[in-house]
Amino acid sequence: TYFEEMFRPWFARMAGRWQDSAWNIALLDEDFYWGSNYVVLTTPIVMAIGSELLGGMDETAVVLSQHALDYLLGDNPLRFSYVSGYGTDRMQMPFSTQWSQDGIPAAPPGILAGGPNAYNNSLLFSNFAGKRYVDSAGAWTTNEHTIYWNSALVFVAALAAAQGGDVAAPMALPEIAPTAAAAVELAVETAVYCRPVPD
């Protein structure tokens, strides 16, 4: 089929990127743009759904989804969790009018930051694009959040949980890797959690 002819070479390319990556993700340096963490998540989602449509879940997609969670929770160049509420060194100040004005000291747990951005902020310089990030309520280029980014986080956490047991612990920071069940619980809690907008 046309889908299979297009999908299989793309799948192999993404798997090759993942295998060549020091951080076990499928992003190249030029892929660290606005919302790069969403791309970290959607690559294994497309791999998983596509392989399922072609006859069965491919183990590569499952492992890559687990590594995507590891990356977001601290197994990355900054040793930083891009998910609020998880990890010692984690995102605390998302770009959000609501959460920066509500008088509550931190964002609710489970909010996913956009991630490193090598293109839209000349003040964030590093020789490695994956380090161009700042946790600041004013940094829309790296710390904005969206519902659809969080939906990808829920999907990948659910996929990891459905495949059995714990999400693989990050190599350098085992204390920040929750179990897959806890990640799903947090993501679902975040999806239904809403603070009232101040008057």
MOJOTA-V274973 format. One record per residue. N is the residue number from 1. PHI is phi in whole degrees, -180 to 180 (none if undefined). OMEGA is omega as a letter, one per 40 degrees, with the letter a starting at -180 (* if undefined). D_LAST is the distance of its C-alpha to the last C-alpha in Angstrom with 2 decimals. Layout:
n/phi/omega/d_last
N/PHI/OMEGA/D_LAST
N/PHI/OMEGA/D_LAST
//
This chain:
n/phi/omega/d_last
1/none/i/55.55
2/-61/i/53.65
3/-58/a/50.61
4/-64/i/52.83
5/-63/i/54.63
6/-85/a/51.39
7/-71/a/49.63
8/-60/i/52.38
9/-65/i/52.96
10/-63/i/49.21
11/-57/a/48.93
12/-63/i/51.88
13/-64/i/50.39
14/-66/i/47.09
15/-64/i/49.09
16/-65/i/51.17
17/-61/a/48.19
18/-60/a/46.85
19/-66/a/50.29
20/-87/a/50.59
21/-84/i/47.17
22/-66/a/47.00
23/-110/i/43.55
24/59/i/44.54
25/-130/a/42.32
26/-97/a/43.43
27/-85/i/41.76
28/-95/i/43.95
29/-55/a/42.93
30/-74/i/42.09
31/-90/i/39.64
32/-89/i/37.09
33/-119/a/34.74
34/-53/i/31.02
35/81/a/30.26
36/-60/i/33.59
37/-66/i/32.47
38/-65/i/32.01
39/-68/i/35.65
40/-55/a/36.69
41/-83/a/35.41
42/-73/i/36.42
43/-60/i/40.01
44/-68/i/40.92
45/-64/i/39.01
46/-64/i/41.19
47/-61/a/44.23
48/-68/a/43.61
49/-66/i/42.98
50/-62/a/45.83
51/-67/i/48.28
52/-64/i/47.36
53/-64/a/48.06
54/-95/i/51.41
55/127/i/52.58
56/161/a/50.79
57/-63/i/48.25
58/-85/a/49.62
59/-59/i/49.52
60/-60/i/48.68
61/-64/i/45.35
62/-65/a/44.56
63/-64/i/45.50
64/-63/i/43.63
65/-66/i/40.43
66/-66/i/40.92
67/-68/i/41.50
68/-62/i/38.35
69/-64/i/36.39
70/-57/a/38.45
71/-59/a/37.66
72/-67/a/33.88
73/-96/i/34.03
74/134/i/36.12
75/-88/a/39.58
76/-144/a/38.99
77/-59/a/40.11
78/-95/a/37.23
79/52/a/37.51
80/-133/i/33.74
81/-88/i/31.65
82/-83/a/29.38
83/-113/a/27.55
84/-61/i/24.80
85/87/a/25.89
86/-121/i/29.58
87/94/i/32.10
88/-72/i/32.45
89/-105/a/31.84
90/-138/i/29.01
91/-64/a/26.11
92/-126/a/23.16
93/-127/i/21.07
94/-66/i/20.59
95/-71/a/19.60
96/-159/i/16.05
97/-62/a/12.92
98/-63/a/10.96
99/-79/i/13.40
100/-92/a/14.00
101/-117/a/10.51
102/-87/i/9.52
103/80/i/11.89
104/-95/a/14.37
105/-64/a/17.72
106/-141/i/18.87
107/-71/i/18.26
108/-64/i/19.27
109/-66/i/23.04
110/98/i/24.75
111/-83/a/23.00
112/-97/i/25.83
113/-78/i/25.93
114/-60/i/27.82
115/102/a/30.60
116/-55/a/33.25
117/-141/a/33.55
118/-87/a/36.80
119/-115/a/36.11
120/-107/i/32.85
121/-149/a/32.71
122/-69/i/35.87
123/-79/i/34.68
124/-98/a/34.92
125/-108/i/38.67
126/-156/i/40.84
127/-70/i/44.13
128/-112/a/42.65
129/-58/a/39.91
130/-71/i/38.50
131/-106/a/37.52
132/-88/a/35.39
133/-148/i/32.01
134/-142/i/29.45
135/-90/a/26.55
136/-145/i/23.93
137/-64/i/20.28
138/-98/a/21.65
139/-99/i/24.57
140/-63/a/23.86
141/-70/a/27.64
142/-127/a/27.98
143/-117/i/24.71
144/-69/i/22.81
145/-131/i/22.43
146/-142/i/22.70
147/-66/a/22.93
148/-70/i/26.55
149/-66/i/27.51
150/-67/i/26.26
151/-64/i/28.19
152/-67/i/31.31
153/-62/i/30.71
154/-62/a/30.60
155/-61/a/33.78
156/-67/i/35.71
157/-64/i/34.78
158/-66/i/35.90
159/-61/i/39.07
160/-63/a/39.90
161/-67/a/39.40
162/-68/a/41.51
163/-86/i/44.31
164/106/i/44.81
165/82/a/43.53
166/-80/i/41.88
167/-72/i/40.66
168/-57/a/43.17
169/-71/i/42.21
170/-59/a/41.69
171/-61/a/44.90
172/-94/a/43.62
173/-132/a/40.60
174/-63/a/41.32
175/-71/a/38.76
176/-107/a/35.83
177/-93/i/37.17
178/-77/i/35.80
179/-68/i/37.90
180/-60/i/37.34
181/-63/i/36.20
182/-67/i/33.56
183/-65/i/32.42
184/-65/i/32.15
185/-58/i/30.31
186/-65/a/27.77
187/-63/i/27.41
188/-67/i/26.97
189/-59/i/24.47
190/-66/a/22.46
191/-62/a/22.83
192/-101/a/21.25
193/-82/i/18.71
194/-146/i/15.10
195/-89/i/12.14
196/-67/i/8.90
197/-75/a/6.51
198/-63/i/3.81
199/-69/*/0.00
//
